[in-house]
């Protein structure tokens, strides 16, 4: 009986370890073609033009992210890579969030950014970036970026997954229907404060 229990625990531990280490699955071909794409394919399938809108345009008035993930660029499926272009007007923030399936490598091309992440011991690692700097946000950890400068900032982020996923902490906590009383107890405040936060995060009509 003890031997059987040990064997089951060993198998379970290997399964947990495999899950913890898993990223995008390996593919058994050079690339994957979605079922709604009719062969033959050509170079246009491997080309994404969604970033053209950023060339020569005026900076946006709010924080903006343009993504090139598997959802926008199907050729990325199976390639374990994706990309995002982040535009920060002065004094704007990319709120605390996580990417459950990938680390994020950010390159700052213009402006100044205050960036940081919090590890599992609740230690904050932050840095003020200058143009040309890079910063790594480890996989799954809460992190943020803030334009602390007086001019727009532009950054490019690379991910080690075709679908890194984004979990926004403010939206996840306050915009998903968690009961106000539970949130008030969790944050050691009152329901009125929770309602005010929810109202501030609500989409503007």
C-alpha positions in Angstrom: 0.0 0.0 0.0 2.8 2.4 0.9 4.6 1.6 -2.3 1.5 2.2 -4.3 0.9 5.6 -2.6 4.5 6.6 -3.2 4.2 5.7 -6.9 1.1 7.7 -7.2 2.7 10.7 -5.5 5.7 10.4 -7.8 3.5 10.3 -10.9 1.5 13.3 -9.6 4.7 15.3 -8.9 6.0 14.7 -12.4 2.6 15.8 -13.8 2.8 19.0 -11.7 6.4 19.6 -12.8 5.5 19.2 -16.4 2.6 21.6 -16.0 4.7 24.2 -14.3 7.4 24.0 -17.1 4.9 23.8 -20.0 4.8 26.6 -22.5 3.4 26.5 -26.0 3.3 22.9 -27.2 5.9 21.8 -29.8 4.5 21.2 -33.3 5.5 18.3 -35.6 5.6 20.4 -38.8 7.3 23.6 -39.9 4.2 25.7 -39.2 0.4 25.4 -38.7 -2.2 26.5 -41.2 -5.7 27.3 -39.7 -8.6 25.2 -41.1 -10.2 28.3 -42.5 -7.2 29.1 -44.7 -7.3 27.4 -48.1 -3.9 26.1 -49.5 -1.7 26.9 -51.2 -0.4 29.7 -49.0 2.2 32.3 -49.8 4.3 34.9 -48.0 1.2 37.0 -47.2 0.2 34.3 -44.6 3.4 35.0 -42.8 3.0 38.8 -43.0 1.2 40.9 -40.4 0.3 44.5 -41.4 -1.6 45.6 -38.3 1.3 47.7 -37.0 1.2 50.0 -40.1 -1.2 52.3 -38.3 1.5 53.3 -35.9 3.7 54.8 -38.7 3.5 58.5 -39.1 0.4 58.9 -36.9 -0.1 61.3 -34.0 0.4 59.7 -30.6 -2.9 58.5 -29.0 -4.4 60.4 -26.1 -4.7 57.3 -23.9 -2.5 54.3 -23.2 -2.8 52.0 -26.2 -1.6 48.5 -26.9 -1.4 46.9 -30.4 -0.9 43.2 -30.3 0.5 40.7 -32.8 -0.5 37.5 -31.0 -2.0 34.3 -32.4 -5.4 35.9 -32.3 -4.4 38.7 -34.6 -1.7 36.9 -36.6 -2.6 33.2 -37.0 0.8 32.3 -38.5 2.2 32.6 -35.0 0.4 29.4 -33.9 3.0 26.9 -32.8 5.9 29.4 -33.1 6.1 30.4 -29.4 6.4 34.1 -30.0 4.3 37.2 -30.1 4.7 40.9 -30.0 3.1 44.1 -28.7 3.5 47.8 -29.4 2.8 50.0 -26.4 2.1 53.7 -26.7 2.1 55.9 -23.5 1.0 59.5 -23.5 2.6 61.5 -20.6 1.4 60.5 -17.2 -0.4 57.3 -18.3 0.0 53.8 -16.9 -0.3 50.2 -18.0 -2.0 49.0 -14.9 -0.7 46.0 -12.8 -1.3 42.8 -14.7 0.2 39.4 -15.4 0.9 37.2 -18.4 0.2 33.6 -17.3 1.9 31.9 -20.2 5.0 33.9 -20.9 7.7 36.3 -19.7 7.8 39.7 -21.3 10.9 41.4 -22.7 10.3 45.1 -23.1 12.4 47.5 -25.2 11.9 51.2 -24.7 12.4 53.1 -28.0 11.2 56.6 -27.0 10.5 58.5 -23.7 10.9 57.4 -20.1 9.1 54.6 -18.3 9.0 53.6 -14.7 8.6 49.8 -14.7 8.5 47.1 -12.1 7.3 43.7 -11.0 6.5 42.0 -7.7 7.9 38.5 -7.0 6.3 35.8 -4.9 7.8 37.1 -1.7 6.1 40.5 -2.4 9.4 42.2 -3.2 9.2 45.0 -5.7 11.8 45.3 -8.4 11.5 48.6 -10.2 13.6 50.7 -12.6 13.4 53.9 -14.6 14.1 53.1 -18.2 15.7 55.4 -20.8 15.5 55.0 -24.6 17.4 51.9 -25.7 16.9 50.1 -22.3 15.4 46.7 -22.0 13.6 45.1 -19.0 12.4 41.6 -18.4 9.1 40.8 -16.6 9.3 37.2 -15.4 6.4 34.8 -16.4 3.3 35.1 -14.3 4.4 37.9 -12.0 2.4 41.1 -11.4 4.0 44.0 -13.3 3.3 47.5 -14.6 4.7 50.4 -16.7 4.2 54.1 -16.1 5.2 57.0 -18.3 6.7 59.3 -15.7 8.0 61.8 -18.3 6.5 64.8 -20.0 6.5 63.4 -23.5 5.0 60.3 -25.1 6.8 57.0 -24.6 6.9 54.0 -27.1 7.9 50.5 -26.2 8.0 47.1 -27.9 7.4 43.9 -26.0 8.3 40.4 -27.0 6.7 37.2 -25.5 7.8 33.6 -25.5 4.3 32.4 -26.4 1.9 32.9 -29.3 -0.8 33.6 -26.8 0.8 35.0 -23.6 -2.6 36.0 -22.1 -3.2 39.1 -20.0 -4.8 39.3 -16.6 -5.5 42.9 -15.6 -5.5 43.1 -11.8 -7.9 46.0 -11.5 -10.4 44.6 -14.0 -10.1 41.0 -12.7 -10.7 42.1 -9.1 -13.3 44.9 -9.5 -15.0 44.2 -12.8 -15.9 40.5 -12.8 -18.8 40.4 -10.3 -17.0 39.6 -7.1 -19.4 40.6 -4.3 -18.8 44.1 -2.8 -18.8 42.8 0.7 -16.1 40.2 0.0 -13.9 42.9 -1.7 -14.5 45.3 1.2 -13.3 42.6 3.7 -10.4 41.6 1.6 -9.1 45.2 1.2 -10.1 46.2 4.8 -12.3 49.0 3.6 -16.1 49.6 3.1 -18.6 48.9 0.4 -18.9 52.5 -0.5 -15.2 52.6 -1.4 -15.5 49.4 -3.4 -18.4 50.8 -5.3 -16.5 54.0 -6.1 -13.6 52.0 -7.5 -15.9 49.9 -9.6 -17.6 53.0 -11.0 -14.2 54.5 -11.9 -13.2 51.3 -13.8 -16.6 51.0 -15.6 -16.4 51.6 -19.4 -17.2 55.2 -20.4 -20.2 55.5 -22.6 
